[in-house]
C-alpha cells in the first residue's frame, strides 16, 4: 500500500480460503463459498481457494487440480473423498484433506496473505493456528457448525469425554490467536461468548445469503419441475436440503399425518442421516402425501425451490446456536412463505417477525403446523403476500453483494495490523502447555 488509499489497499490484499467442499460438489457450504469468493474478487480482493476433490457431485468424480473461475484461482487436493456418505468415510476424508491443506500452506504461504479457514471439516481451523505459528500469517475462522458441542448434543460423545475436553482446549487456542471469528447467527455468537468471554469482541455475525437474480419467483403453473412431479394441482409443502440429525423431521411428518386425507403434498428434496428413516416412517404411517427426491443440480434449484406453496425450515431441540440453516435464504429469494420449527429463543423467530413472511412453531407441534397449512390453503392471497414480504426482506439484508461487503469489511480491517512473516517454516513446532491449558484439559501442573 503506497498512499494508503482504499484502491491501493485492495490491490495489495490477498485472501486464501481453505474449505473441503467447493463446486462441482453440491454441498451448500461449498456453493456459498464459491459465491462469496466471486463477490470478494469483484470488490478488488485477490482470492485463492484450496479445496478437495468432489464427493457430493452429480456426475463429476474429479475436478481440475488448478483452474481460474472468473477472477478466482482454485486449487484442489489430489486426495479423493472416501465413502462420503458414511460417517467414518467423512472423518477419514476430512483428515486427509487437512493433511493436504497443511502441505499446501507450507508450499504457498506468502507475504500479504490473509487466511480464511472454514469448519468444513470441523477440525480444519487448526490449520489457521498452524499457519500463524509457522509464518505469522493472520487468519479468520468461519464457523458453520459449533463443535464439539454438536457432537455432544447428538450424544456422540459426552461433555466430560477426553476428546470433548481436548477439542474445547484446541478451540480456545485456535480462536484466541485468530484475527476474527465469523459465525452465522447471534445465538452462535452467544454460545461462544458464554464459554470464552474474552473472545466476545472478535466475533462477527454474518448471515448466509441467496442470489435473488438466480432464484426468482416462478408460478407453479409455469414451472416445469412442478409439472414433472405433478405438484401444480395440490398445495405443496417443501423441505429442501440436508435431512440430518440436527433437523427436526418428526414434527414435519406429524403434520403430514394430520393432513394425509387432504389435498396437500409434502415434498422432501435432499439427503442425510435421517433421509431413509423419514422414508421408512412415512411408509409405516401410510403417508401417500409424501414425495422423496434426491438433491437437485444447482441449475435446477430455481425451479425446485419455487415448485411449492410453502417451504419448511427445522432445527432439532438443543441445536440452537450450534447450527444455522442456510436453506432459509433460498426460500426467501423464491418468494414463498416459510414455516420454521425451532425453539422459542431461536434467532430464526426474530428474523421471521422482522420479515413478516411466515410463522414459527415449537418442536413437536405438528398439529399447529398442520393448522397453519390449512389456513394458507384457504387463503392464497395471504400466502402470496407472505412470500413477497420474505423476498423484499432478502433484497435488503441477504443478497451476495450485501453479505460480501460485510466479509470484505472484516477482512480489510485486518490489514491495519502489520505481521512479520517468516520466509520458511521451521521443520518442527514446540507447543507449550501452560497452567491454563492444562487446567482446560482437566489436569494439574503436578500431574
N, C-alpha and C positions, 0 to 999 in steps of 0.2 A: 504494500500500500504506500504510494508515493506521497500523495497530497492529503490523504485521509478522507477522500470523497467516497460516497457510497458506491460509485461505479468502480473505483479502484479496489475497494474492499471486496466487491463481488468477484472481480477478475482474479483476485488472489485467494479466493476461498474454494477449497476442495473438500467435498464431502464423500466419505466412503461408507457405504451401507452394507452390513452383513446380515443376511437373512436366508434361511434354508429354502424357503418357498418363494417362487417367482414364476410368472408365466413362461412356458405353457402350462404350469400347474394351475388348477382351478381353485386351490385353497384361497379363501378370502383374504388372508393376510398378505399373500404374495401379490394378488391383484391390486390391493390397496397400495402396497409399496411401489408397484410399477407406476401407478398414477401419481403418487407423491414424488417419486424421482423425476418424472417427466415435468411436473409443475415446478419443482425446485430448479431444474435445469433451465426452464424458461424465465426464471427470476434471476438468472445470472450466476447460479452456483454450479460449479463443475461437479458432476455426480458420477461416481463409480459404484457399481453393485457387485458384490461377490455372493453367489448363491449356489444352490445344489442342482443336480440333475432332477428332472421331473419325476415325481412319484404319484401324482394325482392328476396326470394329464389324460385326455380322452384317447388320443392316438399316438402322440409323440412319446417314445420311450427314452429319447435322449434329445439334447439341445446343443447348439454350438458352444464350444469352450469359450469363445470370445465373440461378441457381436456388439454393434453400435445400433441402438434403437433410438431414433431421433438424436438427441444430444446426450443420451445416457450410455456409458460404456458398461457392458455387462460381462462379467467373467464367471464361469461356472466350474465347480469342482468336478473332477473326473469320477468321483465316487458316486455310484448309483444308490438309490434308496432300496433298502432290504425289507420286504414284506411290509409295505407302507400301511396296509390296512390292519396290521396286528400291533399290539402294544409293544411287544418285545422288539419287533422289527423297527418300530418308530424310535425306540430308545437307542438301538444299535446304529441306525442310520443317523440319528442326531449326534451321537458321539463321534462317528466317523466324519461327519460334516464339521464338527468343532475342531477336530484334528487338522483337517484340510484348511480350515479357515485360519488356524494358528500359523500354519506353514505359509499361507498366502500373506499374512501380515508380516512375517519375517522377511519375505522377499520384496514386499511392495510398500512398506511404510515409508513415508517421505514427509519432509518439512512442509508445514502449511495445512496438513490434513486435519479434519475433524472426523471422528468415527461415530457412526450411529449403529448400535447393536440392538437387535430385537430379541424378544423372548420366543423366537421360533428357530430352534427348540428352546425350552425354558432355561437351560443352563448356559446358553450362548453368551450372555452378558459377561461371563468370566473372562472372555477374550478382551473385553474393554479394559479390565484390570491388568491383564497380561500386556496389552499394548501400552498402557500408561506406565507400567513399571519398566518395560523394555526401552521404550522410545520417548517417554514423557508425552505421549500422544493423548490429547484431550478426547473424551468420549462422552456420548449421551446414551442413556438407556431408554428404549421404547418398550414399555411393558404392556403386553396384550392380556396375559393371564398371570395372576399372582401366585407364584409357587414358593415354598411347598404348601401354602395354605389350601390350594385347590385339592392337592393330593390328600391332605389331612381331612378336609371336609368330605371327600369322597371315601374316606376310611381306607385309603390305600396304605397310609402309614399313620401312626399315632403322633400326637403333639410331642410326646416325650421320647419318641424314637430317635436313635442317634443320628439317623440320616436327616430327619427334620431339623435337629439342633445344629448340625453342621451346615445345612442349607441356609438356615437363618443367619448363621455367622458369616457365610460367604456372601449372602445378600448385603449384609452390613458393609463388608469390605468393598464390594463392587460399587454399591450405591454411594458410599461416603467419599470415594475417590472420583466419582463421575462428576461431570460439569453440571448436568441436568438430568432429571428423571421425568420422562413424559408418560402419563397414564391416560386412559381413555374415559375416565369418569370421575366425578368428585368423590364418590364413595370409595373408589380405589385409592385415591389420594389420602382420604381419611384413614383407611386401613393402614397404610404405610406410616403416616404421621403418628398414629396412635402407638405403633410399635417403636418407631425411631423418631421422636420429636425433633431431634437435631437436623433431620433432613427436610423438614417442612418447607423451608424457603426455596429449596431447589427442585420442588415438584411442580410441574406444569400440567394442567389438564387440557388436553387437545382431543376433541372427539374424532370419530371416524366420519366418513362422508359418502356421498354418492354423486355421480355425474348427471345432472339434470338434462344435459344435452344428449346423452346416450340413452338414458331411461326416461321416457316421456309417457304421459297418459295416453293409452290407446283403448278405445271402446271394445268390449269383448266381442261385439258383432263384427268388428273389423280385424280381429286378432286371429291369425292362422293357428297359433298354438292352442288357443281356447277351442277353436273349431276342431282341430285334430284330436283333442281329448274329450270332446263332447261336453264342454263346460259353458256353452253360450246360453243354454236354457235355464239351468239351475243357478241359484245363488251359490257362489263358490267361495270357500274359506281356504286360504293358502298358508301353509307353513313351508318356507323355503330356506334351506341352509343345513348346517350341521345338526344332526339328531344325536347329540352327545349326552353324556351323563350329567352335564351341567344344565341341561334344559328340561323343563317340566313338560313331559309329553302326556302324563297321566291325566292332567286337567283337560287337555285338548281332547283326548279320547273320551273322557267322561261327557264333554259337551257334544261330541259326535254321537254318543249313545243316546243322549236326550233327544237328539234331532234325527234319529235314524229313520223315522217314518215321515219325515217332511222333505220338501224339495230343496234340500241343502246338500251340497257336495263338499267334502273335505279333501284337499289335495296336499300331499306331503312330497316335497322335492328335495333330495339330498342324500345323505348317508351319515353313518356314525355308529357309535357303540349301542345306541338304543333302536336303530333303524329296524333290524329284524324282529326285535321283541315287540315293537309297535305293530308290525305286520301280523305277528302271531296273535297279539291281543285283539286286534281288530277282527281277525278271523274267528277267534273264540267267542267274541261278543256278537258276531253276526252283523258287523258293520259294513253293509254293502255301499254305504255312502262315503267310503274312504278309498282314495286312489293314491298309490305309492309310485313315485317316479324317481329315477336316478338324478344325480347332478346334471345340469344342462350346460352346454357350451356357453362361453361368455357372450357370444353373438346372439344367443337365444334368450339371454336374460331379460332384455327389454320386453319380450313377449310373454315369457313365463311369469314375470312379476306383475304384469297387467292382465293376466288371464283369470282374474279373481275379482270379488266384490269386497273382500275383507282380508287383511293379512294379519298373521299372528307372530308375536314375539314372546318367548317364555324363558324364565330363569328359575332354576330349582331353588328350594328353600336353603338358606345358608350360603348361597353363592354370590349374594350381593356384594359388590366391591371386589370380588375375585376375578370375575369375567365381565366383559362388556359386549353385548351383541351388536355386530356390525350390520346385521340384516335389517335393522330398523330404518337405516338411512335410504336403502334401496326402495323400501316401502313408501317412504315419504316422497321420493322422486317419482314413483309410479302414480302418485295421486290417488292412493287407496287409503281408506280408513284403517286404523290399526287397533287391535286388542292386545294388551300386554298383560301377561301373567307374571307377577312378581311380588315381592314382599312390600309391606306398607311403607317402609323407609327408603325404597328404591329411588334413585335419581331419575329413572325412567318415568315415574309418575309426574315428577316436576316438568320434564320435557313434554309429556303428553298434555298436561294442563296448559303449558305455555303455547303449544301449537294448536290446541283445541281440535285434535284430529282423531280422537277415539276414546277408549275407556280402558281402565286398568282393573285387574281382578286379582284377588289373593289366590295363592296356591291352593288347589283343591276345590275352588269354586266353579266347577263345571256347569252347574245349573245357572249361575249368574252369567257366564259366558254364553250359554245357550239362549238365555233371555235377551241378551244384547243382540245376538244374531237375528233373533225373531223380529226385534224392533227395526233392524236395518232392512230385513226382507220386506217389511210392511211400509217402510219409509225410504224409498230410493233417493229422494231429494236430500234427506239428511245424510245418507251415505256419500252422495256426490259432494256435498258441502264439506264434510269432514275430510275427504280425500283432497279436495282443493286447498283446504287450510293447511294440511300437512305439507303439501308441495310448496306453498308460499313460505312456510317456516324453514324448509330446507334451503330455499333460494336465498334466504337472508342470513343463514347460520352455518350451513354444512355443505357448501359446494367445494370442489377441489381447489379452486382459487383461494377461497377464504381460509380453508384449513392449511393449505401450503404456506400461506403468508404467516400464519401463526408458527409453523415449524421454522420458517425462514428467520423469523424474529428471534426465536430461541437459539438457532444455530449461529446467526451472525453476532449475537450478544457475546458468544464465547471468544470471538476474535479480538475482543478488547483486552484479553489477558495474554501475555507472552509466555510461551512454553519452550524451554531449551530442549532440543531433540538430539538424542544420541544418534550418531551416524550408523553404528552397527549395534545389534542386540548382543548382550552378554550371553555366553553359552549356557549359563545357569543362573537361576534366581534364588535368593535366600529369603524365606518368609519368616519373620519373627512374630511369634505369638506372644503378645504381652499379656499382662494380667487380665485386662478387659476381654481380650479374645478368649483366653482360657475359661473365664467365667461364663462367657456366652456359650461355650461348648459344654459347660457343666462340670469343669474340672477346676481344681485349685492349683496354685503355684507349687504347693508341696507335693501334690500328686505327680 
